[in-house]
């Protein structure tokens, strides 16, 4: 039995002296070819940049001064705040660095507001690299 393709939709089979022609369906395309091909502009880098651009606006909390700031089991005495003005976590971090707390310079601290005492509790995530 020998098979030859006569056309995309036909299969030609030879049996000794008899010839048979069958209609054959094309094999389904693999899943990867059916999906839309992405250009370089739609790659994962673009999606990551879009997420980063959207996330700071949604995660920035604002705290209105006067509030206390607690770090390392102490209430910090800081200058540079104006009464009644709202501050974002980045602005509070800048004031901390200006007041000599250089450990906040290269990290993004987390601020947790304790409403009962009107205190911002600062925590810094530890490094997992260990050294």
HELIX and SHEET records of a PDB file:
HELIX    1   1 UNK A   31  UNK A   34  1                                   4    
HELIX    2   2 UNK A   40  UNK A   42  5                                   3    
HELIX    3   3 UNK A   44  UNK A   59  1                                  16    
HELIX    4   4 UNK A   89  UNK A   98  1                                  10    
HELIX    5   5 UNK A  102  UNK A  104  5                                   3    
SHEET    1   A 3 UNK A   2  UNK A   7  0                                        
SHEET    2   A 3 UNK A  10  UNK A  15 -1                                        
SHEET    3   A 3 UNK A  18  UNK A  23 -1                                        
SHEET    1   B 2 UNK A  62  UNK A  64  0                                        
SHEET    2   B 2 UNK A  86  UNK A  88 -1                                        
SHEET    1   C 4 UNK A  74  UNK A  76  0                                        
SHEET    2   C 4 UNK A  68  UNK A  71 -1                                        
SHEET    3   C 4 UNK A 119  UNK A 123  1                                        
SHEET    4   C 4 UNK A 110  UNK A 114 -1                                        
END                                                                             
